[in-house]
Amino acid sequence: MEVFIQLLVAGLVVGSVYAMIALGFVLIYKSSSVINFAQGELLLFGAYVCMWLTVDVEMPFLMSFLVTLGFSVVLGFAIERVCLRPMIGEPILSVIMLTIGLSAILRGMIVILWGTDTRVFPEIFPSAPIEVGFVKVSQVYAWSLGLSMVFLAGFSLFFKYTNIGIAMRATADDQTAALAMGISVKRMFAIAWAIAAVVAAVGGIMLGQINGINLSLAHFGLKVFPVVILGGLDSVVGAIIGGFIIGVLESLSSGYLDPLIGGGVRDVAPFVLLVLVLMIKPYGLFGQERIERV
């Protein structure tokens, strides 16, 4: 039971990070019907900026974290204004290819600025674990899970109760109707990209605290695809629930199945579950079915 709880906690931590990264995918897709293949590089960029501010500039971690969030907002706005806005009205495939090129550019900038070596944060959280009954939980895991939950809850309230959040939901549902109501669709696109950059940066910082930072961290952008498709490509709730499902599945697979088979189940299990779910629910667990009348 103790091993199971440890694996469950580890899965919830990684799952909460998956949920935040998936939230960025869903927001951009809902608002503009674009799948952002640069989400992993946004995650990586945020992690490296926070690392640079903390280690090289010697800024306190909390201040580095807040400055990184501000930088991510500016980066998201800049990407939407410079790269995406001129593509409005162009074929979706062209816009998707643009995001793939953007991911290569961001990765190249990271290599130029910080190189390819693995870097680690200084000890931010105490090394002594938190004891809950017979289970010991690393403070890094506990803080990562808590911070992720705070951000997810905050964005959920933002979309439900604020004027901008409601306008973003209206834009995602029907851009033409949103324009008729006086909502600036371009502004909603920009805010969606800014939020996507912020949640990616938070996810990158949390993962960097646990595993260190190198270019492989960007692969989490692709690992989140099963989360997004499983929950439903246009569902915020699905992104959150799907993130936790995939995180726990990966953790339990690595703990129980990898030793029996020899490894690799952790990476395959999410896609097996994805195929099984899509066979029953082609639009994901919470995706909206789209029926086209001919």
Phi, psi and omega in degrees: 000322180297318178296318179300316180296319179299314179295321179297316179296315178299320178295321178294323179296308180295322179297323178294325176291316175305317182298319179294316179296319178297327178302320177297316176304310186295318182299315181292320180292317182295323185277329187226002181061027180249132172270120186270104179278002178260009183297322178296323179287328173298319176300313182295318181297316179298319180296317181292322179297315179295320177298315181298316180294323184283316187269309186277316179277345180061042177272143176305145187302317182300318178293320177300318180298313182292320178296322178297320177297317177297318177299321181295322176300312180297318180297317179298315178299317182295317180298315181296317185288318186275319189260315190270322185298320177296346182266003179299130181091350179275162179304142182301323180300322179296321180291320178297318177297326177297319179294328176294317176297322178298321179297321179294321180294314180297319179296319178297321177297321179295318179297319180295318186280321189233356179078195185244000181289149175287132180239150181234147175289150169296164183295107180270317182254148179302147182282339181294128181287161174269129181259120176241098186066236180264006183254133176253128182240127177300140181294331176297317178296316182296315180292321179298314180296315181297315181294319178298317180295322178297315181294318180296317178295319180298315180291327176297315177294323179300314182290332186272326192241341182270156180297319180294318179298318178294321178296323178294320178295321179295319179296319180295325182285317183200104183294322181295316178295323178297318176299319180296332179273004177088013179276133177281104182295321179299320179295321179295321176301314182297317179295321179299316179293323178296316179295319179300319179293323181293311182294327176294317180297316178299315178299318179296319180295317180295316178294324178296326176296327185273314190245354190085173187237126167208183186297336181293344179298332180294340180295341177297335176298322178280327180294341181280345181304316176301326178297312184295314182291321180298313182286335185116121189300337182245024184241119176293315178299319179297323178298319181291310181294318178299323178300314180292322179298312182293319180299313179293320179299316179298316183294314180293323178296317180292328182280324187252324186264323180304315180297331181281323186262336180109011176107162176096344182294325181305320183279335184270326187306316180300324181285327174297313178298320180300314180298316181298317181292316182293334176295331181263317180234092186299339181262012181087176184297320184235012181290152180272126178288132180249117180252118179263125179268133182255000000 
